[in-house]
Amino acid sequence: MEKLSAKDFLTPMAVILAGIIIAGAILWSNKQLLDATRLASGGQPPTSEATTSTADVTKVSQEGVPFIGDPKAPVVMAYWFDYQCPFCRESEEKVMSRLITDYVKPGKLKILFKDFAFLGPDSQTAAFAARAVWEVAPDKFYDWHKAMFDHQDDENAGWGKKEDIIALTKTIPGIDAAKVEQLITDRANDYQKTIEADVAEGNAMGIDGTPGVVVGKKMIAGVQPYERFKETIDGELNSSP
C-alpha cells in the first residue's frame, strides 16, 4: 500500500478551509444585501423630511389612540411603529426620550402611537397587548411601551411572544397583567380592525414602513436625527396661533 505523506493530507484540508472561508464570505455579503434592502424599503432613513400632498396630522384619527402629553398640546405628532422593528428601537433610543423632555413634559407636544404591525405574528401580538395596556392602565402605557423596546432582540429572533410580553407586563407596577392577557384574547377581533385601520391611515399619509412620523403636513420617515424633529416641531410651534 502506498504510504501517504503529510502533504497529501494538507492539500485537501486547504481546499476544505478555502471552501469554508468562501461560504462564510457569501453568507456575510448576503446579510449585507438583506440589510441594504431593508434600508431601501420600509424603515429606511431618507435624506430629509418631506412635505407631501397626503401627510396631514389634522386628518389623523385620535379616537381611542394611545398617546402621551397634554391632550390639548399645540403640536401633535403621529408615530407609526412596530415593536419588532430595529429601526424603531434606534429612533426610540436616540429621539423619543429627548422629545419627551423638551416638548411632551412642557405641554408643547402630544404624541399619538399608531400601529404599523407588519413584521410577523409577534408584531401582531405586541400590538394587541399595547391596545390592552392602554385600556387597563393608560397612565402606564409609555412605561410599558419603553420596556417593550428595551427588551427587543433581533427582528423575530425569539423574544416577543405572548408569554414573554405578559411576563414583562407583570414587572411594571400598576398594570393588571391578567386583565391584559384576557383582553388580548377577548378583544382580538376589535384590536385587529383598529390595527388595520392604523396601517391604512399611515399608507394614506405616505408611510410605507417604520418608523414613520407625521407632524403638521410633513412626514419624517426612518431613523432621523433629533435635530430634524426639533426643526419640524419648532416650525409648527412658531406657526401656531
Secondary structure, DSSP 4 states (H G I P E B T S, - for coil): -PPPPHHHHHHHHHHHHHHHHHHHHHHHHHHHHHHHHHHHSTT---SS-EE-SS--GGGS--TT--EES-TT-SEEEEEEE-TT-HHHHHHIIIIIHHHIIIIITTTSEEEEEEE---S-HHHHHHHHHHHHHHHH-GGGHHHHHHHHHHT--STTSSTTSHHHHHHHHHTSTT--HHHHHHHHHHTHHHHHHHHHHHHHHHHHTT--SSSEEEETTEEEESS--HHHHHHHHHHHHHH--
